[in-house]
Amino acid sequence: MGVIRNKGITIGRRGYVAPVHTFEKYCPETVESDWYEWWQRRGLFMPKQSKGMDVDDKFTMLLPPPNVTGVLHIGHALTLSIQDALARWSRMHGKSVNWVPGADHAGISMQSVVEKKLWRDSRKSRHDLGREQFSHEAWKWLQVHGSRIKEQTVRLGASLNWEEEYFTMDSQHSQVVCEAFIRLYDAGLIYRDTKMVNWSCALQSVISDIEVDKIPTEGQVLLDIPGSDSKVEFGVLHAIEFPIINPPSDGPSSVRVETTRPETMLGDVALAINSSDTRYSGLDGLTAMHPILKQAIPIVCDDVLVDPEFGTGVVKVTPAHDESDYACAQRHDLPIVRVFGTDGAIVNDSRFADYAGIGRWKARQIIIDALSATGAYLGKRDAGPSFVPKCSRSGDIIEPMLMPQWYIRCRELAQQADGLVQSGGIRLVPDRQRATWHSWMSNIEDWCVSRQLWWGHRIPAYQVSWSNCTVRDVWVAAASKNEAIDKAFNSLSAEERATLEEAGGAALGAVTEDEDVLDTWFSAGLLPLTAFNFDEEKGTALLPARATDIIRRGALSSLLETGQDILFFWVARMAMLCTYFARVPPFATALMHPMVRDMQGRKMSKSLGNIINPIDIIDGAGLPKLQQTLKEGYLSGHELERSTRELKKLYPTGFQKFGADALRFTLLLYTQQTQQINMSVDAVKASYHFCNKLWNTFRFVHMHASKLGISAAQAAPNVRHELFAGIDEAQMTVFDRALLSRLHYMLETYQRAMATYRFAVAAEAVRDFVHGDLCDRYIEVSKLALFGKHATGQVMWAPGTAENASLCLNLLRLQRETFENLILLYALK
């Protein structure tokens, strides 16, 4: 295709020379790249600098940081499309816009990627390298691949303030994260405790409650589990008989227990019954014989744990691997017997040494076989409606584990954040999210913020121990070892301090830094503070907000726009943490868009092969390229085979080249689907045809402008002021007046829609005006004047058409050359 790049035309009186292109066919990649470069060169993405600017004339917004390890997916493209439309619309209203970009260090994902690369390249684990060298390898990976996200964001045309770009592991934000943890600990809002946690054997880390997907089951189901050679059965109850030792003469000689997890019975320390259940009268205080361990275990009454109407009314108590059982053990002073290690294999315990090292899923069948051999296994049945706890990040089944971890006390923070929403301090859009927000905040649990990783913000906490004395070990939050020693000593009682002083300096033992890192969402929850509240003079962001515009706005930023799926992962955590430190909420409005799914309504995932990379739609990508991308994604052999098969089924020929404008316009149109967006590539094709129609319209104008002896250079300089001064309204035709009327209606519709975040309505208004009013009617009428038998070129082109229409089109970035080319459309008068 022949591409001619003209020198450009001057816009207004600012003397900006903007690119103009002439193509035989619409060429989005050239137009888009040239215009983005021009925008950046002119500093048009930077906020205006004006001391006297009113707060209403400022618009600030934080881009949700994508994971630095990945590539943008279609959900990111939706966020960028919506936020960019808002940013450009605000600029066109004369506001100073500060849209801040960045990338997240992606703790779990980053560590996983680097570990897989190390194993693939050198057959070494992170433990072979050590923590310091592993961190070095992670930063090396970032130097090579860390710019991908920014490059893709630029390709999507996002008008971000790149001067303020951040990375969540940079020095400034790391300082904020460290300081926030210490201050929350000192205020009593962070504590360390041993509790039942959600352990992912695949990730080798704890994950929070909201990172656990509860997969519903209605009965028997077979699932693919990472690390298992075959599918694993769930949704069934296994019946096991426990003989009663010295049973009462008028009572049962054995009891039947049903469990979905027979593999945990090596850790059974008791059987529990309900005191009101007459079937088991007289059994409280007796013992039963463990059918595998051949040891006596007590029978206890626990009305909290046992529902006599459920199952057999007898529950086996496994405190080390069930939260309810652990609570029962505490009430009855029962021992804790751990069955599985962090790798999901049975631990080496003398009580069941024969099973040591066996994985939990293989152990299930081995235990059933052992029970069957003794006649204690009584069969299985469907469990009915239930759920399987699955790790949202790895697909692994969660293993409940007792571990010491760091927690944030959330009740007080959540009440404050909930109050902001209910009182209007934070506006949630759509409004229906208010009820969901209130329910979650009202029932919030303490947040486990420690993760067993090496990549991330290391927890600034130390365990200080003392030698040659009986003084207790102390955990403190501190920025250094010396600070930790001082804090530990000051936290002791007067009697303990006296003991240490008597022992002298030799009493100080080990000072050990915590090995864990903080949950990535803790870091992300503090981002608005770093971005909008950092005080350079004081060197901190954790102060009550003092900036005039923040105080007048009543929030650190104007708006947050993100997916509704991270309402509690991120939005709620920002509301809690930022409000605590800054005394104002992180944003005035939180706008949530629906999740993007594939055309069948399925969640997009690598294993399904249905993830859409926006760049593949922009540039086009054949099936071989899409398949090669899958191969480079560190999928297991089984996952890769499945993904490749699904990919071929969904996109047999790959993607056609559509350009960024067509994709963005499509995504804005899709926002009318408020619950979820079922993405179809065919819709992008329709938008591409719309962009092509625009291009052909402008090309038509260019081709025939010379008929009246008017060139782009002649028409452009006075576009904002004198271009229409000589037009006599009395000479306007009925077609001119009709177009002006439709234009006025479109602009009113567009402005109302944008002001109320109805992007689909705004996009439809522009599309319908261009398609129907401008092209199908007005342009067609103009052809009679240009090509008719008595063509005189005297058809009037409505004053205001170019400037007002280009306002809408430029805001949605349908077509970057709309403004310049519509100048010629006017000139044909």
Secondary structure, 3 states (H helix, E strand, C coil): CCEEEEEEEEECCCCEEEEEEEECCCCHHHHHHHHHHHHHHCCCCCCCCCCCCCHHHEEEEECCCCECCCCCCHHHHHHHHHHHHHHHHHHHCCCEEEEECEEECCHHHHHHHHHHHHHHHHCCCHHHHCHHHHHHHHHHHHHHHCCHHHHHHHHCCCCCCHHHCEECCCHHHHHHHHHHHHHHHHCCCEEEEEEEEEEECCCCEEECHHHEEEEEECCCEEECCCCCCCCEEECEEEEEEEEEECCCCCCCCEEEEEECCHHHHHHCCEEEECCCCHHHCCCCCCEEECCCCCCEEEEEECCCCCCCCCCCCCEEECHHHCHHHHHHHHHHCCCCCCCECCCCEECCCHHHHHHCCCEHHHHHHHHHHHHHHHCCEEEEEECCCEEEEEECCCCCECEEEEEEEEEECCHHHHHHHHHHHHHCCCEEECCCHHHHHHHHHHCCCCEECEECCCCCCECCEEEEEECCCCCCCEEEECCCHHHHHHHHHHHCCHHHHHHHHHHCHHHEEEEEECCCEECHHHHHHCHHHHHHCCECCCCECCCCCCCHHHHHHCCCCCEEEEEHHHHHHHHHHHHHHHHHHHCCCCCCEEEEECEEECCCCCECCCCCCCCCCHHHHHHCECHHHHHHHHHCCCCCHHHHHHHHHHHHHHCCCCECCCCHHHHHHHHHHHCCCCCEEECCHHHHHHHHHHHHHHHHHHHHHHHHHHHHCCCHHHHCCCCCCCCCCCCCHHHCCHHHHHHHHHHHHHHHHHHHHHHCCCHHHHHHHHHHHHHHHHHHHHHHHHHHHHHCCCCCCCCCCCCCHHHHHHHHHHHHCCCCCHHHHHHHHHHCC
